[in-house]
């Protein structure tokens, strides 16, 4: 009996990012189809102005193997497949490789700026005083007030809200449990000072005990 040769259909290899490849393979398996069928179907729904996700991403470079009958440029196929995945999972986003590079550079710049800011704040920050804050003069100085008579309760609370995130021991830029404790002492002293010296005023009716 003669042996009939069965030639495999010609294939096409499309370079893409690792995230896109993994997402396409998973979607094709879930739908019981292949990447080529996804690409052909998604081409009909491809939105205007869709961006090419690029031939690599932050996770590296990969290849999608499709049947040769899938037409269009590699960029068009990547756009179609990215659209197919996005339709199935609205939370999925593929960022073009150029945008990834710009984003990484921006993140690195912000990291340097945050470090510089932390160092500057460390130099400018008050050093914790010995023991607890007990004097109005020390409390006013800690809050940046030039005297004991230039603030009201609203201003004290507003200044505390500005300073607390800087020194909070868990999340502060210049995290310091001792500074945070002295800020709390200073706030309470200044509020009590204001309520004693200025027992009346328009802001008194708005104060929070």
N, C-alpha and C positions, 0 to 999 in steps of 0.2 A: 504494500500500500504506500503510495507516495506521501511524503511528509510535506504538509503545507506550511510555509513560512508565515509566521504572524508578526508583522512589523509593528513595533510600538509607535504610537502617534508622535510626531515631532513635538519637542518641548521648547518652551521659552523661559529664560531665566531673567527675572527682573530684580535688580538690586534695590534694597529698601532698608529701613531701620529695623532693629531687633523687636521693638515694641509693636510695630505694624505687622511684621511677619507673625509674631506669636498671636496677636489678636485675630488676624485673618485665618490662621490655621484653626484656632479654637472656634471661631464662628462657622467656618466651613464644616467642621466635625459636628457641631451642634445642629446644623441644618441638613446634614447628610448629603453634602455637595462638595464641590472643590473650589479652589481660589479662582480659577478661570471663570466658572459660572457666576461667582459673586461679582467679579469684575465686569462681565458683560451686562449683568442686570443693573449694577450700580451706575454704569455709564449713562443709562437712560435717565437716571435721577440726579446726576451730578449737578450741584448748584453752581450758578455762575460765580466766577471769581474764586473758586476753590483753590487753595494753595497746594503745591507739591510738597509732601512731607519730607522729601529728600531721600538720598540713597543711603543715609545712615542717621542715627539719632544719638542721644546721650548714652544709650546702652551699647552702641556699636553698630556694625554693618552686618547685613544678612542678605539672603536671596530667597525670593519666592519663585517656585517652579510652576509654570502654567502651561496649558496646551498652546501650541503655536497659533491656534485660530483666534486667540485674543488679540485684537488689533489695537493700534494706537501706540503712541510713544510710551517709554517707561514712565515718564512723569504723569501721563494721562492715566495709566493703569494704577499708579500709586494713589493718585487723587481719587479714582473711582473706588478703590479698596478702602481707603480711609473713610470715604463717605459711607460705604456699606457698614463698616464697623460702628461709625458714629450713629447711624440709624438704629442699629441693634442695641447700642449702649450709649445713650446721650451724654454720659459722664466721660466718655473716652475722647481724648484730644491728642492729636499728633502734631507736634510743633515742628515747623520746618527747621532743617539743620542750622541755617543761618541765624534764625531766631534763638535757637538753643545757645549758640556761641555768644550772642549779644547778651542773653539773659545771664549766662554764667559770668561774663565779665562784669555785669551790673551787680550781681550778688557779691562778687569778690570785692568790688569797690565799696559797697555798703559795709562789708565786713571790716575793711580797713578803717572806714569812717567811724563805725561803732567803737572800734578799739581806741581810736584817737579821742573820741568823745569820752569814753570811760576813763582814760588817763587824765584828760583835762578836768573832768569832774572830781577825780580823786585828788588832784592837786588843789582844787578850789574848795573842796568840801571841808566843813568844820571838823575838827578833831573832837571826839567825845570828851566831855569834861569829866573830872573825877567825881564819881558818885551820881546822885540824882540831881536834876535841875530843881532848884528851890527859889531862886531869885527872879523877879520880873525882868531885871536888867539883862541877865543871862539869856532868858527865854526870848526876849525881844531881839537880842543880837543874833541868836540862832536862826530866827525867822527873817533876818535881814532888815529889821526895822531900825531906824536911826535913833529912836528914843522910845520911851515908855508911853508916849502920849500921841502917837501918830497913827493909830489904827483903831478899828472897831471889831466887833465879833465876826462880822461877815468877812472882813479882810483876813483875819486870823484863820478862819476856816478855809478860805480860798487859798491862802499861802500853804497851809498844811496839805491840801490836795495836790498842790504843785510839787511839794518836797517829798511826800511819802513814797511815790513811785520810784524816786531816785534811791532811797535808802532801804526800801523794803527788804528784809533779810532773805526772802525767797525769790523775788523777781526784780529787785532793784538793779539799776545800772551800777551803782556803788553800794552793793548789798552790805549792810552792817546792822546786826541786831541791836548793838549798843546805841548807835546813832538813832535808830528807829524808836527805841524806848525813850531816849531823851527828847525826840521830837514830840512824842505823845505827852510827856511831862510838860514840855514847853507850851504846847497847845492848851492844855488844861489850866496852866498857870495864867496864861494871857487872857483866856476867856473869863476866868474868875476875876482877874484884875479889871477887865472892862466892865463886867457886871457890877463890881463894887464901886468903881470910880464914876461910871456913867449909868446909873440905874434907870434912866429914862432916855428915850430917843425913838425915832421912827423905826430903826432897825430892831429894836428890842422885841416888838410884837412878832417879828418873823423868826426870831432865834429858835434854835432847836436845843432843848435841854439835854 
